[in-house]
Amino acid sequence: MSLPDAFITQLQVIYPADRISLARSIREQHARDQSAHEAHLPDAVVWPLSTAEVSQTLRLANNARVPVTPWGAGTSIEGNPIPVQGGLVVDFSRMDNILTIHDRDFQVTVQPGVLYKDMNKVLARYGLFFAPDPGANASIGGMLANNAAGIRTVKHGATRDNVLALEVVLADGRVIRTGSRSVKQSSGYDLTHLFVGSEGTLGVITEATLKLAPIPAHISAAVATFPTVADAAETVFDIIGAGLEPTALELLDATAMRVLNTDPDINFPEKPALFMEFASSNEAALAESLALVAELCIEHHAEEFERGVGRQERARIWHARHHLFETHVRYFAGQQFLVGDASVPISNYPLLTARTARLMEEMGITGSLLGHAGDGNIHTLVFYPGDDDEARQRAMVFNDAFVALALELEGTCTGEHGVGLGKRKFMAREHGAALDVMRQLKQTLDPNGILNPGKVLP
Ligand SMILES: Cc1cc2nc3c(=O)[nH]c(=O)nc-3n(C[C@H](O)[C@H](O)[C@H](O)COP(=O)(O)OP(=O)(O)OC[C@H]3O[C@@H](n4cnc5c(N)ncnc54)[C@H](O)[C@@H]3O)c2cc1C
């Protein structure tokens, strides 16, 4: 669609020339995320500075029936912020203030455009950090909207578990506040968590109060390598069952380890591995935990167990793990990729990982298996030549089979990347009649369907 002239004129009343753009180059920057999903140009992009501007924008768009897609940092990998029906992209990068640090309550109130890594640098001065850690430098608004998670989820939960209150602008421009700064809340319907994970389809987040954690005094990382993915996956259950409370527990298959080794600072055996991190206020307790972890790994046939004690060694290991996606893209240069994301109860994790590894082998799929093992989440990174239709088709069939496997094992089609475009086709199978309730909620909150249309609901 192209935007009505009257609508543009009204937007220009809200936004000065440097905060509204119809330029093709700017629209192209907001046409795709980090996935291989097809790009779609929005018709215009605006950069609000305040809730009042967002509210006026939505009221106008709702009246004119113009699609509105919120935009954080564009790092999604399921097509979540792609404006598939054109219209307006609302880019939150200039609403990026940290409003209040409630350090004595372990909380922070922020605008949605703040990038979580930048926020954590500021919070470190108070000895605090926001634990959900998706690796990419995502915005808080995007993390809330996708319910992002990451390597710290095993200990601290996903973004959903670390938010107390929101300010949300509804499709018709009304501004509401949900939740409160009280850690305990039992008052009415839980609207905060309705908006978390709704991918900008139910409302637009303009402020959030988040829970913080103290930065631990002593941290240690360890890497164990195993003969098979199944051995590594089974160790996960025992580590958690022993009450060791890892702050990270990641699984990488042999291909991922081969790719990781292209980092000049890294040299591990190219075997399935667990990357682990433990934290404590007491150094002796930390050493004891690591000794027990080593024992458990050896019981599960670990061939090597490397302790990375101290912040520097830990930083080296996690830096490499965090950049593994980019390292893969470089390693398989010029190829297209498909990122899979599914999650199961932890008791089914060994089954999911072993069956997925077998499926990759049987189908001749090129790629890796890696995941946030501690919370039952696994990713597949599949690569194929862009001009090879047969290989592309095979990658899609594999991804469908992988998700079907997770659903069979009482899991979900997405542990953390969200539904976006790619996972809509699994929603009916996963949610059954509950999908109708989701549709009713969407109809109630956004009757004209202007908010991020074409996402989440099939
Ligand atoms: C290298 C790499 C590694 C990654 N690793 C992980 C990982 O480990 N775990 C993980 O969970 N994700 C991971 N991701 C995916 C991505 O970083 C997350 O999904 C992140 O939450 C996206 O945030 P963003 O700011 O980039 O949001 P965007 O991509 O800009 O938008 C995401 C969604 O949020 C909506 N949105 C944005 N702002 C608002 C707002 N203010 N109000 C309402 N809706 C809004 C958008 O419309 C869209 O639907 C990774 C991505 C990359 C590129």
The ligand as an SDF file (V2000), in Angstrom:
LIG
                    3D

 53 58  0  0  0  0  0  0  0  0999 V2000
   23.5820  -13.2930   16.3640 C   0  0  0  0  0  0  0  0  0  0  0  0
   22.2300  -13.3800   16.9910 C   0  0  0  0  0  0  0  0  0  0  0  0
   22.0670  -14.1590   18.1240 C   0  0  0  0  0  0  0  0  0  0  0  0
   20.8150  -14.2410   18.7150 C   0  0  0  0  0  0  0  0  0  0  0  0
   20.6760  -15.0050   19.8520 N   0  0  0  0  0  0  0  0  0  0  0  0
   19.4830  -15.0350   20.4700 C   0  0  0  0  0  0  0  0  0  0  0  0
   19.3300  -15.7740   21.6860 C   0  0  0  0  0  0  0  0  0  0  0  0
   20.2290  -16.4260   22.1800 O   0  0  0  0  0  0  0  0  0  0  0  0
   18.1150  -15.7330   22.2820 N   0  0  0  0  0  0  0  0  0  0  0  0
   17.0640  -15.0210   21.7730 C   0  0  0  0  0  0  0  0  0  0  0  0
   15.9930  -15.0010   22.3780 O   0  0  0  0  0  0  0  0  0  0  0  0
   17.1870  -14.3340   20.6230 N   0  0  0  0  0  0  0  0  0  0  0  0
   18.3580  -14.3190   19.9730 C   0  0  0  0  0  0  0  0  0  0  0  0
   18.4880  -13.6030   18.8140 N   0  0  0  0  0  0  0  0  0  0  0  0
   17.3060  -12.9250   18.2370 C   0  0  0  0  0  0  0  0  0  0  0  0
   17.0720  -11.4620   18.6610 C   0  0  0  0  0  0  0  0  0  0  0  0
   18.2350  -10.8560   19.1400 O   0  0  0  0  0  0  0  0  0  0  0  0
   15.9580  -11.3770   19.7060 C   0  0  0  0  0  0  0  0  0  0  0  0
   14.7460  -11.9030   19.1960 O   0  0  0  0  0  0  0  0  0  0  0  0
   15.6940   -9.9420   20.2030 C   0  0  0  0  0  0  0  0  0  0  0  0
   14.7150   -9.9830   21.2050 O   0  0  0  0  0  0  0  0  0  0  0  0
   15.2150   -8.9950   19.1090 C   0  0  0  0  0  0  0  0  0  0  0  0
   15.2730   -7.6780   19.6410 O   0  0  0  0  0  0  0  0  0  0  0  0
   15.3620   -6.3990   18.7070 P   0  0  0  0  0  0  0  0  0  0  0  0
   15.5340   -5.2110   19.5470 O   0  0  0  0  0  0  0  0  0  0  0  0
   16.3740   -6.6160   17.6450 O   0  0  0  0  0  0  0  0  0  0  0  0
   13.8890   -6.3980   18.1260 O   0  0  0  0  0  0  0  0  0  0  0  0
   13.3740   -6.3240   16.6430 P   0  0  0  0  0  0  0  0  0  0  0  0
   13.9770   -7.4350   15.8490 O   0  0  0  0  0  0  0  0  0  0  0  0
   13.5320   -4.9740   16.1190 O   0  0  0  0  0  0  0  0  0  0  0  0
   11.8330   -6.6080   16.8850 O   0  0  0  0  0  0  0  0  0  0  0  0
   11.4080   -7.8120   17.4770 C   0  0  0  0  0  0  0  0  0  0  0  0
    9.9040   -7.8080   17.6480 C   0  0  0  0  0  0  0  0  0  0  0  0
    9.5660   -6.8950   18.6540 O   0  0  0  0  0  0  0  0  0  0  0  0
    8.6380   -5.9360   18.1820 C   0  0  0  0  0  0  0  0  0  0  0  0
    8.9540   -4.7050   18.9010 N   0  0  0  0  0  0  0  0  0  0  0  0
   10.1160   -4.0140   18.9010 C   0  0  0  0  0  0  0  0  0  0  0  0
   10.0310   -2.9790   19.7440 N   0  0  0  0  0  0  0  0  0  0  0  0
    8.7970   -3.0110   20.2970 C   0  0  0  0  0  0  0  0  0  0  0  0
    8.0860   -2.1890   21.2240 C   0  0  0  0  0  0  0  0  0  0  0  0
    8.6550   -1.1240   21.7900 N   0  0  0  0  0  0  0  0  0  0  0  0
    6.8240   -2.5400   21.5390 N   0  0  0  0  0  0  0  0  0  0  0  0
    6.2160   -3.6110   20.9930 C   0  0  0  0  0  0  0  0  0  0  0  0
    6.8360   -4.4100   20.1060 N   0  0  0  0  0  0  0  0  0  0  0  0
    8.1100   -4.1210   19.7680 C   0  0  0  0  0  0  0  0  0  0  0  0
    8.8450   -5.9140   16.6860 C   0  0  0  0  0  0  0  0  0  0  0  0
    7.7110   -5.4770   15.9950 O   0  0  0  0  0  0  0  0  0  0  0  0
    9.1240   -7.3780   16.4160 C   0  0  0  0  0  0  0  0  0  0  0  0
    7.9470   -8.1140   16.3500 O   0  0  0  0  0  0  0  0  0  0  0  0
   19.7150  -13.5250   18.1750 C   0  0  0  0  0  0  0  0  0  0  0  0
   19.8890  -12.7470   17.0350 C   0  0  0  0  0  0  0  0  0  0  0  0
   21.1300  -12.6830   16.4260 C   0  0  0  0  0  0  0  0  0  0  0  0
   21.2780  -11.8370   15.2000 C   0  0  0  0  0  0  0  0  0  0  0  0
  1  2  1  0
  2  3  1  0
  2 52  2  0
  3  4  2  0
  4  5  1  0
  4 50  1  0
  5  6  2  0
  6  7  1  0
  6 13  1  0
  7  8  2  0
  7  9  1  0
  9 10  1  0
 10 11  2  0
 10 12  1  0
 12 13  2  0
 13 14  1  0
 14 15  1  0
 14 50  1  0
 15 16  1  0
 16 17  1  0
 16 18  1  0
 18 19  1  0
 18 20  1  0
 20 21  1  0
 20 22  1  0
 22 23  1  0
 23 24  1  0
 24 25  2  0
 24 26  1  0
 24 27  1  0
 27 28  1  0
 28 29  2  0
 28 30  1  0
 28 31  1  0
 31 32  1  0
 32 33  1  0
 33 34  1  0
 33 48  1  0
 34 35  1  0
 35 36  1  0
 35 46  1  0
 36 37  1  0
 36 45  1  0
 37 38  2  0
 38 39  1  0
 39 40  1  0
 39 45  2  0
 40 41  1  0
 40 42  2  0
 42 43  1  0
 43 44  2  0
 44 45  1  0
 46 47  1  0
 46 48  1  0
 48 49  1  0
 50 51  2  0
 51 52  1  0
 52 53  1  0
M  END
$$$$
